[in-house]
Amino acid sequence: MQSRITGDARATVTSVAGLGSEVFSFAVYGAWVFGGVVAVALLVLVPALLLPLSGRSRSRPEADDVVVSPP
């Protein structure tokens, strides 16, 4: 993710993304405590199923982004 972000906002965007993953982790723990397997499954599956409907297109890497390692 860091390689795709340029400019002054790079550190901020990375920090917010890290915070989001931590918050989601706590949500999974809470779902496990209060609802068990069913709650965790819903917490993970609902966003996963709705993600394709978000309207964002998948971007393809540019030719400059491709890294080829030597043989």
PQR file with spaces between the fields and no chain letter, atoms N, CA, C, O and H, PARSE charges and radii, in Angstrom:
ATOM       1  N    MET     1       0.818   -1.168    0.000 -0.4000 1.5000
ATOM       2  CA   MET     1       0.000    0.000    0.000 -0.0000 2.0000
ATOM       3  C    MET     1       0.876    1.251    0.000  0.5500 1.7000
ATOM       4  O    MET     1       0.547    2.225   -0.677 -0.5500 1.4000
ATOM       5  N    GLN     2       1.964    1.247    0.730 -0.4000 1.5000
ATOM       6  CA   GLN     2       2.796    2.441    0.800 -0.0000 2.0000
ATOM       7  C    GLN     2       3.385    2.828   -0.544  0.5500 1.7000
ATOM       8  O    GLN     2       3.569    4.014   -0.820 -0.5500 1.4000
ATOM       9  H    GLN     2       2.231    0.456    1.281  0.4000 1.0000
ATOM      10  N    SER     3       3.681    1.856   -1.378 -0.4000 1.5000
ATOM      11  CA   SER     3       4.275    2.177   -2.671 -0.0000 2.0000
ATOM      12  C    SER     3       3.280    2.857   -3.602  0.5500 1.7000
ATOM      13  O    SER     3       3.695    3.538   -4.540 -0.5500 1.4000
ATOM      14  H    SER     3       3.532    0.893   -1.154  0.4000 1.0000
ATOM      15  N    ARG     4       1.984    2.692   -3.373 -0.4000 1.5000
ATOM      16  CA   ARG     4       0.969    3.304   -4.233 -0.0000 2.0000
ATOM      17  C    ARG     4       0.582    4.702   -3.784  0.5500 1.7000
ATOM      18  O    ARG     4      -0.045    5.439   -4.544 -0.5500 1.4000
ATOM      19  H    ARG     4       1.648    2.138   -2.611  0.4000 1.0000
ATOM      20  N    ILE     5       0.942    5.079   -2.569 -0.4000 1.5000
ATOM      21  CA   ILE     5       0.575    6.382   -2.030 -0.0000 2.0000
ATOM      22  C    ILE     5       1.764    7.322   -2.149  0.5500 1.7000
ATOM      23  O    ILE     5       2.877    6.984   -1.747 -0.5500 1.4000
ATOM      24  H    ILE     5       1.452    4.480   -1.951  0.4000 1.0000
ATOM      25  N    THR     6       1.521    8.495   -2.699 -0.4000 1.5000
ATOM      26  CA   THR     6       2.590    9.473   -2.834 -0.0000 2.0000
ATOM      27  C    THR     6       2.203   10.744   -2.095  0.5500 1.7000
ATOM      28  O    THR     6       1.032   10.964   -1.785 -0.5500 1.4000
ATOM      29  H    THR     6       0.616    8.770   -3.025  0.4000 1.0000
ATOM      30  N    GLY     7       3.180   11.561   -1.822 -0.4000 1.5000
ATOM      31  CA   GLY     7       2.911   12.857   -1.215 -0.0000 2.0000
ATOM      32  C    GLY     7       3.001   12.845    0.300  0.5500 1.7000
ATOM      33  O    GLY     7       3.450   11.882    0.920 -0.5500 1.4000
ATOM      34  H    GLY     7       4.131   11.382   -2.074  0.4000 1.0000
ATOM      35  N    ASP     8       2.549   13.968    0.874 -0.4000 1.5000
ATOM      36  CA   ASP     8       2.653   14.169    2.314 -0.0000 2.0000
ATOM      37  C    ASP     8       1.704   13.301    3.120  0.5500 1.7000
ATOM      38  O    ASP     8       1.932   13.093    4.311 -0.5500 1.4000
ATOM      39  H    ASP     8       2.184   14.751    0.370  0.4000 1.0000
ATOM      40  N    ALA     9       0.657   12.791    2.510 -0.4000 1.5000
ATOM      41  CA   ALA     9      -0.352   12.028    3.246 -0.0000 2.0000
ATOM      42  C    ALA     9       0.030   10.566    3.432  0.5500 1.7000
ATOM      43  O    ALA     9      -0.732    9.807    4.030 -0.5500 1.4000
ATOM      44  H    ALA     9       0.472   12.960    1.541  0.4000 1.0000
ATOM      45  N    ARG    10       1.170   10.161    2.944 -0.4000 1.5000
ATOM      46  CA   ARG    10       1.545    8.745    2.970 -0.0000 2.0000
ATOM      47  C    ARG    10       1.538    8.165    4.385  0.5500 1.7000
ATOM      48  O    ARG    10       0.948    7.110    4.615 -0.5500 1.4000
ATOM      49  H    ARG    10       1.790   10.778    2.459  0.4000 1.0000
ATOM      50  N    ALA    11       2.177    8.834    5.320 -0.4000 1.5000
ATOM      51  CA   ALA    11       2.245    8.319    6.699 -0.0000 2.0000
ATOM      52  C    ALA    11       0.872    8.326    7.344  0.5500 1.7000
ATOM      53  O    ALA    11       0.523    7.399    8.075 -0.5500 1.4000
ATOM      54  H    ALA    11       2.656    9.692    5.134  0.4000 1.0000
ATOM      55  N    THR    12       0.089    9.365    7.082 -0.4000 1.5000
ATOM      56  CA   THR    12      -1.239    9.456    7.680 -0.0000 2.0000
ATOM      57  C    THR    12      -2.151    8.357    7.165  0.5500 1.7000
ATOM      58  O    THR    12      -2.862    7.724    7.946 -0.5500 1.4000
ATOM      59  H    THR    12       0.372   10.118    6.489  0.4000 1.0000
ATOM      60  N    VAL    13      -2.137    8.127    5.875 -0.4000 1.5000
ATOM      61  CA   VAL    13      -2.990    7.083    5.295 -0.0000 2.0000
ATOM      62  C    VAL    13      -2.586    5.717    5.823  0.5500 1.7000
ATOM      63  O    VAL    13      -3.448    4.895    6.131 -0.5500 1.4000
ATOM      64  H    VAL    13      -1.560    8.641    5.241  0.4000 1.0000
ATOM      65  N    THR    14      -1.305    5.467    5.930 -0.4000 1.5000
ATOM      66  CA   THR    14      -0.828    4.185    6.452 -0.0000 2.0000
ATOM      67  C    THR    14      -1.235    4.011    7.915  0.5500 1.7000
ATOM      68  O    THR    14      -1.619    2.916    8.324 -0.5500 1.4000
ATOM      69  H    THR    14      -0.604    6.135    5.680  0.4000 1.0000
ATOM      70  N    SER    15      -1.154    5.083    8.705 -0.4000 1.5000
ATOM      71  CA   SER    15      -1.544    5.009   10.115 -0.0000 2.0000
ATOM      72  C    SER    15      -3.041    4.757   10.262  0.5500 1.7000
ATOM      73  O    SER    15      -3.455    3.966   11.109 -0.5500 1.4000
ATOM      74  H    SER    15      -0.842    5.973    8.373  0.4000 1.0000
ATOM      75  N    VAL    16      -3.844    5.414    9.457 -0.4000 1.5000
ATOM      76  CA   VAL    16      -5.295    5.223    9.522 -0.0000 2.0000
ATOM      77  C    VAL    16      -5.657    3.808    9.092  0.5500 1.7000
ATOM      78  O    VAL    16      -6.551    3.196    9.677 -0.5500 1.4000
ATOM      79  H    VAL    16      -3.508    6.057    8.769  0.4000 1.0000
ATOM      80  N    ALA    17      -4.980    3.284    8.084 -0.4000 1.5000
ATOM      81  CA   ALA    17      -5.239    1.909    7.659 -0.0000 2.0000
ATOM      82  C    ALA    17      -4.879    0.924    8.770  0.5500 1.7000
ATOM      83  O    ALA    17      -5.601   -0.047    8.995 -0.5500 1.4000
ATOM      84  H    ALA    17      -4.254    3.781    7.609  0.4000 1.0000
ATOM      85  N    GLY    18      -3.778    1.167    9.459 -0.4000 1.5000
ATOM      86  CA   GLY    18      -3.395    0.314   10.585 -0.0000 2.0000
ATOM      87  C    GLY    18      -4.402    0.391   11.720  0.5500 1.7000
ATOM      88  O    GLY    18      -4.740   -0.624   12.328 -0.5500 1.4000
ATOM      89  H    GLY    18      -3.191    1.956    9.277  0.4000 1.0000
ATOM      90  N    LEU    19      -4.878    1.592   12.004 -0.4000 1.5000
ATOM      91  CA   LEU    19      -5.891    1.765   13.042 -0.0000 2.0000
ATOM      92  C    LEU    19      -7.180    1.028   12.665  0.5500 1.7000
ATOM      93  O    LEU    19      -7.819    0.407   13.515 -0.5500 1.4000
ATOM      94  H    LEU    19      -4.603    2.417   11.511  0.4000 1.0000
ATOM      95  N    GLY    20      -7.550    1.100   11.402 -0.4000 1.5000
ATOM      96  CA   GLY    20      -8.753    0.390   10.942 -0.0000 2.0000
ATOM      97  C    GLY    20      -8.640   -1.108   11.128  0.5500 1.7000
ATOM      98  O    GLY    20      -9.605   -1.763   11.520 -0.5500 1.4000
ATOM      99  H    GLY    20      -7.031    1.604   10.711  0.4000 1.0000
ATOM     100  N    SER    21      -7.468   -1.655   10.850 -0.4000 1.5000
ATOM     101  CA   SER    21      -7.301   -3.103   11.026 -0.0000 2.0000
ATOM     102  C    SER    21      -7.346   -3.485   12.501  0.5500 1.7000
ATOM     103  O    SER    21      -7.861   -4.548   12.846 -0.5500 1.4000
ATOM     104  H    SER    21      -6.684   -1.123   10.531  0.4000 1.0000
ATOM     105  N    GLU    22      -6.813   -2.631   13.377 -0.4000 1.5000
ATOM     106  CA   GLU    22      -6.874   -2.904   14.814 -0.0000 2.0000
ATOM     107  C    GLU    22      -8.313   -2.837   15.325  0.5500 1.7000
ATOM     108  O    GLU    22      -8.727   -3.679   16.123 -0.5500 1.4000
ATOM     109  H    GLU    22      -6.394   -1.768   13.096  0.4000 1.0000
ATOM     110  N    VAL    23      -9.071   -1.851   14.874 -0.4000 1.5000
ATOM     111  CA   VAL    23     -10.471   -1.721   15.283 -0.0000 2.0000
ATOM     112  C    VAL    23     -11.268   -2.933   14.814  0.5500 1.7000
ATOM     113  O    VAL    23     -12.102   -3.452   15.556 -0.5500 1.4000
ATOM     114  H    VAL    23      -8.735   -1.168   14.226  0.4000 1.0000
ATOM     115  N    PHE    24     -11.017   -3.383   13.593 -0.4000 1.5000
ATOM     116  CA   PHE    24     -11.712   -4.565   13.092 -0.0000 2.0000
ATOM     117  C    PHE    24     -11.347   -5.802   13.904  0.5500 1.7000
ATOM     118  O    PHE    24     -12.197   -6.660   14.142 -0.5500 1.4000
ATOM     119  H    PHE    24     -10.339   -2.962   12.991  0.4000 1.0000
ATOM     120  N    SER    25     -10.088   -5.901   14.330 -0.4000 1.5000
ATOM     121  CA   SER    25      -9.673   -7.035   15.163 -0.0000 2.0000
ATOM     122  C    SER    25     -10.430   -7.049   16.481  0.5500 1.7000
ATOM     123  O    SER    25     -10.885   -8.102   16.928 -0.5500 1.4000
ATOM     124  H    SER    25      -9.398   -5.204   14.136  0.4000 1.0000
ATOM     125  N    PHE    26     -10.565   -5.875   17.107 -0.4000 1.5000
ATOM     126  CA   PHE    26     -11.333   -5.805   18.352 -0.0000 2.0000
ATOM     127  C    PHE    26     -12.797   -6.141   18.121  0.5500 1.7000
ATOM     128  O    PHE    26     -13.437   -6.746   18.980 -0.5500 1.4000
ATOM     129  H    PHE    26     -10.195   -5.020   16.744  0.4000 1.0000
ATOM     130  N    ALA    27     -13.334   -5.753   16.964 -0.4000 1.5000
ATOM     131  CA   ALA    27     -14.726   -6.088   16.646 -0.0000 2.0000
ATOM     132  C    ALA    27     -14.891   -7.602   16.517  0.5500 1.7000
ATOM     133  O    ALA    27     -15.902   -8.156   16.949 -0.5500 1.4000
ATOM     134  H    ALA    27     -12.814   -5.261   16.266  0.4000 1.0000
ATOM     135  N    VAL    28     -13.909   -8.267   15.928 -0.4000 1.5000
ATOM     136  CA   VAL    28     -13.967   -9.729   15.807 -0.0000 2.0000
ATOM     137  C    VAL    28     -13.907  -10.373   17.192  0.5500 1.7000
ATOM     138  O    VAL    28     -14.649  -11.315   17.469 -0.5500 1.4000
ATOM     139  H    VAL    28     -13.088   -7.818   15.577  0.4000 1.0000
ATOM     140  N    TYR    29     -13.027   -9.869   18.062 -0.4000 1.5000
ATOM     141  CA   TYR    29     -12.959  -10.411   19.424 -0.0000 2.0000
ATOM     142  C    TYR    29     -14.285  -10.211   20.158  0.5500 1.7000
ATOM     143  O    TYR    29     -14.773  -11.123   20.826 -0.5500 1.4000
ATOM     144  H    TYR    29     -12.425   -9.104   17.837  0.4000 1.0000
ATOM     145  N    GLY    30     -14.857   -9.028   20.031 -0.4000 1.5000
ATOM     146  CA   GLY    30     -16.142   -8.748   20.674 -0.0000 2.0000
ATOM     147  C    GLY    30     -17.253   -9.625   20.135  0.5500 1.7000
ATOM     148  O    GLY    30     -18.095  -10.109   20.892 -0.5500 1.4000
ATOM     149  H    GLY    30     -14.460   -8.288   19.488  0.4000 1.0000
ATOM     150  N    ALA    31     -17.258   -9.830   18.822 -0.4000 1.5000
ATOM     151  CA   ALA    31     -18.265  -10.699   18.229 -0.0000 2.0000
ATOM     152  C    ALA    31     -18.111  -12.131   18.739  0.5500 1.7000
ATOM     153  O    ALA    31     -19.101  -12.828   18.961 -0.5500 1.4000
ATOM     154  H    ALA    31     -16.575   -9.437   18.207  0.4000 1.0000
ATOM     155  N    TRP    32     -16.877  -12.559   18.920 -0.4000 1.5000
ATOM     156  CA   TRP    32     -16.642  -13.913   19.435 -0.0000 2.0000
ATOM     157  C    TRP    32     -17.149  -14.043   20.870  0.5500 1.7000
ATOM     158  O    TRP    32     -17.768  -15.045   21.228 -0.5500 1.4000
ATOM     159  H    TRP    32     -16.072  -11.993   18.740  0.4000 1.0000
ATOM     160  N    VAL    33     -16.885  -13.032   21.680 -0.4000 1.5000
ATOM     161  CA   VAL    33     -17.294  -13.082   23.085 -0.0000 2.0000
ATOM     162  C    VAL    33     -18.815  -13.052   23.213  0.5500 1.7000
ATOM     163  O    VAL    33     -19.392  -13.836   23.966 -0.5500 1.4000
ATOM     164  H    VAL    33     -16.382  -12.218   21.389  0.4000 1.0000
ATOM     165  N    PHE    34     -19.457  -12.156   22.484 -0.4000 1.5000
ATOM     166  CA   PHE    34     -20.899  -11.964   22.659 -0.0000 2.0000
ATOM     167  C    PHE    34     -21.770  -12.833   21.768  0.5500 1.7000
ATOM     168  O    PHE    34     -22.922  -13.097   22.111 -0.5500 1.4000
ATOM     169  H    PHE    34     -18.988  -11.519   21.871  0.4000 1.0000
ATOM     170  N    GLY    35     -21.244  -13.289   20.623 -0.4000 1.5000
ATOM     171  CA   GLY    35     -22.102  -14.026   19.705 -0.0000 2.0000
ATOM     172  C    GLY    35     -21.552  -15.342   19.211  0.5500 1.7000
ATOM     173  O    GLY    35     -22.271  -16.111   18.572 -0.5500 1.4000
ATOM     174  H    GLY    35     -20.307  -13.075   20.344  0.4000 1.0000
ATOM     175  N    GLY    36     -20.307  -15.615   19.489 -0.4000 1.5000
ATOM     176  CA   GLY    36     -19.718  -16.878   19.066 -0.0000 2.0000
ATOM     177  C    GLY    36     -19.414  -16.923   17.578  0.5500 1.7000
ATOM     178  O    GLY    36     -19.188  -15.897   16.936 -0.5500 1.4000
ATOM     179  H    GLY    36     -19.723  -14.991   20.007  0.4000 1.0000
ATOM     180  N    VAL    37     -19.416  -18.121   17.058 -0.4000 1.5000
ATOM     181  CA   VAL    37     -19.019  -18.369   15.674 -0.0000 2.0000
ATOM     182  C    VAL    37     -19.957  -17.683   14.684  0.5500 1.7000
ATOM     183  O    VAL    37     -19.504  -17.157   13.668 -0.5500 1.4000
ATOM     184  H    VAL    37     -19.599  -18.954   17.580  0.4000 1.0000
ATOM     185  N    VAL    38     -21.236  -17.683   14.966 -0.4000 1.5000
ATOM     186  CA   VAL    38     -22.208  -17.085   14.044 -0.0000 2.0000
ATOM     187  C    VAL    38     -21.961  -15.586   13.908  0.5500 1.7000
ATOM     188  O    VAL    38     -21.993  -15.057   12.797 -0.5500 1.4000
ATOM     189  H    VAL    38     -21.604  -18.111   15.792  0.4000 1.0000
ATOM     190  N    ALA    39     -21.716  -14.899   15.013 -0.4000 1.5000
ATOM     191  CA   ALA    39     -21.476  -13.459   14.971 -0.0000 2.0000
ATOM     192  C    ALA    39     -20.184  -13.133   14.218  0.5500 1.7000
ATOM     193  O    ALA    39     -20.140  -12.169   13.454 -0.5500 1.4000
ATOM     194  H    ALA    39     -21.690  -15.329   15.915  0.4000 1.0000
ATOM     195  N    VAL    40     -19.145  -13.919   14.427 -0.4000 1.5000
ATOM     196  CA   VAL    40     -17.886  -13.698   13.716 -0.0000 2.0000
ATOM     197  C    VAL    40     -18.079  -13.951   12.227  0.5500 1.7000
ATOM     198  O    VAL    40     -17.572  -13.196   11.397 -0.5500 1.4000
ATOM     199  H    VAL    40     -19.180  -14.702   15.048  0.4000 1.0000
ATOM     200  N    ALA    41     -18.801  -14.998   11.889 -0.4000 1.5000
ATOM     201  CA   ALA    41     -19.055  -15.298   10.484 -0.0000 2.0000
ATOM     202  C    ALA    41     -19.816  -14.153    9.816  0.5500 1.7000
ATOM     203  O    ALA    41     -19.484  -13.760    8.698 -0.5500 1.4000
ATOM     204  H    ALA    41     -19.212  -15.611   12.563  0.4000 1.0000
ATOM     205  N    LEU    42     -20.825  -13.621   10.486 -0.4000 1.5000
ATOM     206  CA   LEU    42     -21.574  -12.499    9.919 -0.0000 2.0000
ATOM     207  C    LEU    42     -20.704  -11.253    9.792  0.5500 1.7000
ATOM     208  O    LEU    42     -20.774  -10.540    8.791 -0.5500 1.4000
ATOM     209  H    LEU    42     -21.095  -13.941   11.395  0.4000 1.0000
ATOM     210  N    LEU    43     -19.892  -10.997   10.801 -0.4000 1.5000
ATOM     211  CA   LEU    43     -19.031   -9.822   10.785 -0.0000 2.0000
ATOM     212  C    LEU    43     -18.036   -9.870    9.626  0.5500 1.7000
ATOM     213  O    LEU    43     -17.676   -8.828    9.078 -0.5500 1.4000
ATOM     214  H    LEU    43     -19.835  -11.577   11.613  0.4000 1.0000
ATOM     215  N    VAL    44     -17.598  -11.050    9.255 -0.4000 1.5000
ATOM     216  CA   VAL    44     -16.620  -11.188    8.183 -0.0000 2.0000
ATOM     217  C    VAL    44     -17.294  -11.375    6.829  0.5500 1.7000
ATOM     218  O    VAL    44     -16.854  -10.787    5.841 -0.5500 1.4000
ATOM     219  H    VAL    44     -17.891  -11.896    9.700  0.4000 1.0000
ATOM     220  N    LEU    45     -18.345  -12.174    6.763 -0.4000 1.5000
ATOM     221  CA   LEU    45     -18.955  -12.502    5.477 -0.0000 2.0000
ATOM     222  C    LEU    45     -19.792  -11.376    4.877  0.5500 1.7000
ATOM     223  O    LEU    45     -19.791  -11.195    3.659 -0.5500 1.4000
ATOM     224  H    LEU    45     -18.703  -12.652    7.566  0.4000 1.0000
ATOM     225  N    VAL    46     -20.495  -10.628    5.696 -0.4000 1.5000
ATOM     226  CA   VAL    46     -21.344   -9.561    5.151 -0.0000 2.0000
ATOM     227  C    VAL    46     -20.514   -8.525    4.388  0.5500 1.7000
ATOM     228  O    VAL    46     -20.845   -8.222    3.242 -0.5500 1.4000
ATOM     229  H    VAL    46     -20.495  -10.775    6.686  0.4000 1.0000
ATOM     230  N    PRO    47     -19.450   -7.969    4.977 -0.5600 1.5000
ATOM     231  CA   PRO    47     -18.640   -7.026    4.182  0.2800 2.0000
ATOM     232  C    PRO    47     -17.977   -7.689    2.969  0.5500 1.7000
ATOM     233  O    PRO    47     -17.835   -7.065    1.918 -0.5500 1.4000
ATOM     234  N    ALA    48     -17.574   -8.950    3.120 -0.4000 1.5000
ATOM     235  CA   ALA    48     -16.940   -9.642    2.000 -0.0000 2.0000
ATOM     236  C    ALA    48     -17.917   -9.816    0.842  0.5500 1.7000
ATOM     237  O    ALA    48     -17.526   -9.711   -0.321 -0.5500 1.4000
ATOM     238  H    ALA    48     -17.689   -9.457    3.974  0.4000 1.0000
ATOM     239  N    LEU    49     -19.174  -10.080    1.148 -0.4000 1.5000
ATOM     240  CA   LEU    49     -20.165  -10.240    0.088 -0.0000 2.0000
ATOM     241  C    LEU    49     -20.591   -8.897   -0.505  0.5500 1.7000
ATOM     242  O    LEU    49     -20.967   -8.834   -1.676 -0.5500 1.4000
ATOM     243  H    LEU    49     -19.492  -10.166    2.092  0.4000 1.0000
ATOM     244  N    LEU    50     -20.539   -7.836    0.278 -0.4000 1.5000
ATOM     245  CA   LEU    50     -20.933   -6.520   -0.213 -0.0000 2.0000
ATOM     246  C    LEU    50     -19.808   -5.792   -0.946  0.5500 1.7000
ATOM     247  O    LEU    50     -20.065   -4.829   -1.669 -0.5500 1.4000
ATOM     248  H    LEU    50     -20.234   -7.888    1.229  0.4000 1.0000
ATOM     249  N    LEU    51     -18.593   -6.230   -0.771 -0.4000 1.5000
ATOM     250  CA   LEU    51     -17.452   -5.567   -1.386 -0.0000 2.0000
ATOM     251  C    LEU    51     -17.551   -5.473   -2.907  0.5500 1.7000
ATOM     252  O    LEU    51     -17.254   -4.412   -3.456 -0.5500 1.4000
ATOM     253  H    LEU    51     -18.384   -7.012   -0.184  0.4000 1.0000
ATOM     254  N    PRO    52     -17.953   -6.526   -3.614 -0.5600 1.5000
ATOM     255  CA   PRO    52     -18.074   -6.392   -5.072  0.2800 2.0000
ATOM     256  C    PRO    52     -19.131   -5.364   -5.497  0.5500 1.7000
ATOM     257  O    PRO    52     -19.085   -4.865   -6.621 -0.5500 1.4000
ATOM     258  N    LEU    53     -20.062   -5.051   -4.627 -0.4000 1.5000
ATOM     259  CA   LEU    53     -21.109   -4.090   -4.956 -0.0000 2.0000
ATOM     260  C    LEU    53     -20.690   -2.651   -4.674  0.5500 1.7000
ATOM     261  O    LEU    53     -21.459   -1.723   -4.925 -0.5500 1.4000
ATOM     262  H    LEU    53     -20.099   -5.457   -3.714  0.4000 1.0000
ATOM     263  N    SER    54     -19.490   -2.458   -4.159 -0.4000 1.5000
ATOM     264  CA   SER    54     -19.055   -1.119   -3.776 -0.0000 2.0000
ATOM     265  C    SER    54     -18.828   -0.207   -4.971  0.5500 1.7000
ATOM     266  O    SER    54     -18.773    1.012   -4.810 -0.5500 1.4000
ATOM     267  H    SER    54     -18.865   -3.212   -3.954  0.4000 1.0000
ATOM     268  N    GLY    55     -18.696   -0.770   -6.158 -0.4000 1.5000
ATOM     269  CA   GLY    55     -18.550    0.041   -7.355 -0.0000 2.0000
ATOM     270  C    GLY    55     -17.129    0.409   -7.704  0.5500 1.7000
ATOM     271  O    GLY    55     -16.898    1.066   -8.720 -0.5500 1.4000
ATOM     272  H    GLY    55     -18.740   -1.760   -6.288  0.4000 1.0000
ATOM     273  N    ARG    56     -16.184    0.013   -6.903 -0.4000 1.5000
ATOM     274  CA   ARG    56     -14.791    0.335   -7.213 -0.0000 2.0000
ATOM     275  C    ARG    56     -14.258   -0.684   -8.204  0.5500 1.7000
ATOM     276  O    ARG    56     -14.473   -1.886   -8.050 -0.5500 1.4000
ATOM     277  H    ARG    56     -16.371   -0.520   -6.078  0.4000 1.0000
ATOM     278  N    SER    57     -13.570   -0.202   -9.206 -0.4000 1.5000
ATOM     279  CA   SER    57     -12.992   -1.109  -10.191 -0.0000 2.0000
ATOM     280  C    SER    57     -11.595   -1.504   -9.742  0.5500 1.7000
ATOM     281  O    SER    57     -10.898   -0.745   -9.069 -0.5500 1.4000
ATOM     282  H    SER    57     -13.395    0.774   -9.331  0.4000 1.0000
ATOM     283  N    ARG    58     -11.216   -2.673  -10.120 -0.4000 1.5000
ATOM     284  CA   ARG    58      -9.875   -3.147   -9.806 -0.0000 2.0000
ATOM     285  C    ARG    58      -8.902   -2.490  -10.761  0.5500 1.7000
ATOM     286  O    ARG    58      -9.124   -2.481  -11.972 -0.5500 1.4000
ATOM     287  H    ARG    58     -11.782   -3.289  -10.667  0.4000 1.0000
ATOM     288  N    SER    59      -7.839   -1.948  -10.230 -0.4000 1.5000
ATOM     289  CA   SER    59      -6.855   -1.303  -11.087 -0.0000 2.0000
ATOM     290  C    SER    59      -5.757   -2.305  -11.419  0.5500 1.7000
ATOM     291  O    SER    59      -5.375   -3.149  -10.609 -0.5500 1.4000
ATOM     292  H    SER    59      -7.659   -1.956   -9.247  0.4000 1.0000
ATOM     293  N    ARG    60      -5.284   -2.176  -12.606 -0.4000 1.5000
ATOM     294  CA   ARG    60      -4.179   -3.031  -13.037 -0.0000 2.0000
ATOM     295  C    ARG    60      -2.878   -2.271  -12.841  0.5500 1.7000
ATOM     296  O    ARG    60      -2.842   -1.053  -13.018 -0.5500 1.4000
ATOM     297  H    ARG    60      -5.594   -1.490  -13.264  0.4000 1.0000
ATOM     298  N    PRO    61      -1.814   -2.968  -12.480 -0.5600 1.5000
ATOM     299  CA   PRO    61      -0.543   -2.269  -12.297  0.2800 2.0000
ATOM     300  C    PRO    61      -0.024   -1.729  -13.620  0.5500 1.7000
ATOM     301  O    PRO    61      -0.177   -2.360  -14.666 -0.5500 1.4000
ATOM     302  N    GLU    62       0.583   -0.574  -13.561 -0.4000 1.5000
ATOM     303  CA   GLU    62       1.199    0.006  -14.745 -0.0000 2.0000
ATOM     304  C    GLU    62       2.476   -0.754  -15.063  0.5500 1.7000
ATOM     305  O    GLU    62       2.993   -1.486  -14.219 -0.5500 1.4000
ATOM     306  H    GLU    62       0.707   -0.061  -12.712  0.4000 1.0000
ATOM     307  N    ALA    63       2.981   -0.582  -16.268 -0.4000 1.5000
ATOM     308  CA   ALA    63       4.183   -1.288  -16.674 -0.0000 2.0000
ATOM     309  C    ALA    63       5.364   -0.903  -15.788  0.5500 1.7000
ATOM     310  O    ALA    63       6.250   -1.724  -15.548 -0.5500 1.4000
ATOM     311  H    ALA    63       2.560    0.013  -16.953  0.4000 1.0000
ATOM     312  N    ASP    64       5.387    0.347  -15.296 -0.4000 1.5000
ATOM     313  CA   ASP    64       6.484    0.791  -14.435 -0.0000 2.0000
ATOM     314  C    ASP    64       6.421    0.158  -13.052  0.5500 1.7000
ATOM     315  O    ASP    64       7.442    0.085  -12.367 -0.5500 1.4000
ATOM     316  H    ASP    64       4.668    1.014  -15.491  0.4000 1.0000
ATOM     317  N    ASP    65       5.240   -0.306  -12.622 -0.4000 1.5000
ATOM     318  CA   ASP    65       5.064   -0.877  -11.300 -0.0000 2.0000
ATOM     319  C    ASP    65       5.510   -2.330  -11.204  0.5500 1.7000
ATOM     320  O    ASP    65       5.714   -2.842  -10.103 -0.5500 1.4000
ATOM     321  H    ASP    65       4.411   -0.247  -13.179  0.4000 1.0000
ATOM     322  N    VAL    66       5.661   -2.990  -12.323 -0.4000 1.5000
ATOM     323  CA   VAL    66       5.981   -4.405  -12.328 -0.0000 2.0000
ATOM     324  C    VAL    66       7.470   -4.585  -11.988  0.5500 1.7000
ATOM     325  O    VAL    66       8.341   -3.969  -12.601 -0.5500 1.4000
ATOM     326  H    VAL    66       5.495   -2.574  -13.218  0.4000 1.0000
ATOM     327  N    VAL    67       7.729   -5.430  -11.014 -0.4000 1.5000
ATOM     328  CA   VAL    67       9.097   -5.710  -10.604 -0.0000 2.0000
ATOM     329  C    VAL    67       9.440   -7.103  -11.080  0.5500 1.7000
ATOM     330  O    VAL    67       8.747   -8.071  -10.765 -0.5500 1.4000
ATOM     331  H    VAL    67       7.021   -5.931  -10.516  0.4000 1.0000
ATOM     332  N    VAL    68      10.508   -7.196  -11.834 -0.4000 1.5000
ATOM     333  CA   VAL    68      10.955   -8.488  -12.357 -0.0000 2.0000
ATOM     334  C    VAL    68      12.292   -8.797  -11.704  0.5500 1.7000
ATOM     335  O    VAL    68      13.240   -8.016  -11.780 -0.5500 1.4000
ATOM     336  H    VAL    68      11.072   -6.410  -12.089  0.4000 1.0000
ATOM     337  N    SER    69      12.343   -9.952  -11.065 -0.4000 1.5000
ATOM     338  CA   SER    69      13.594  -10.331  -10.423 -0.0000 2.0000
ATOM     339  C    SER    69      14.465  -11.091  -11.424  0.5500 1.7000
ATOM     340  O    SER    69      13.952  -11.783  -12.304 -0.5500 1.4000
ATOM     341  H    SER    69      11.573  -10.587  -11.004  0.4000 1.0000
ATOM     342  N    PRO    70      15.751  -10.959  -11.286 -0.5600 1.5000
ATOM     343  CA   PRO    70      16.636  -11.678  -12.201  0.2800 2.0000
ATOM     344  C    PRO    70      16.568  -13.181  -11.961  0.5500 1.7000
ATOM     345  O    PRO    70      16.295  -13.622  -10.844 -0.5500 1.4000
ATOM     346  N    PRO    71      16.812  -13.959  -12.996 -0.5600 1.5000
ATOM     347  CA   PRO    71      16.724  -15.437  -12.855  0.2800 2.0000
ATOM     348  C    PRO    71      17.797  -16.018  -11.970  0.5500 1.7000
ATOM     349  O    PRO    71      17.840  -17.232  -11.768 -0.5500 1.4000
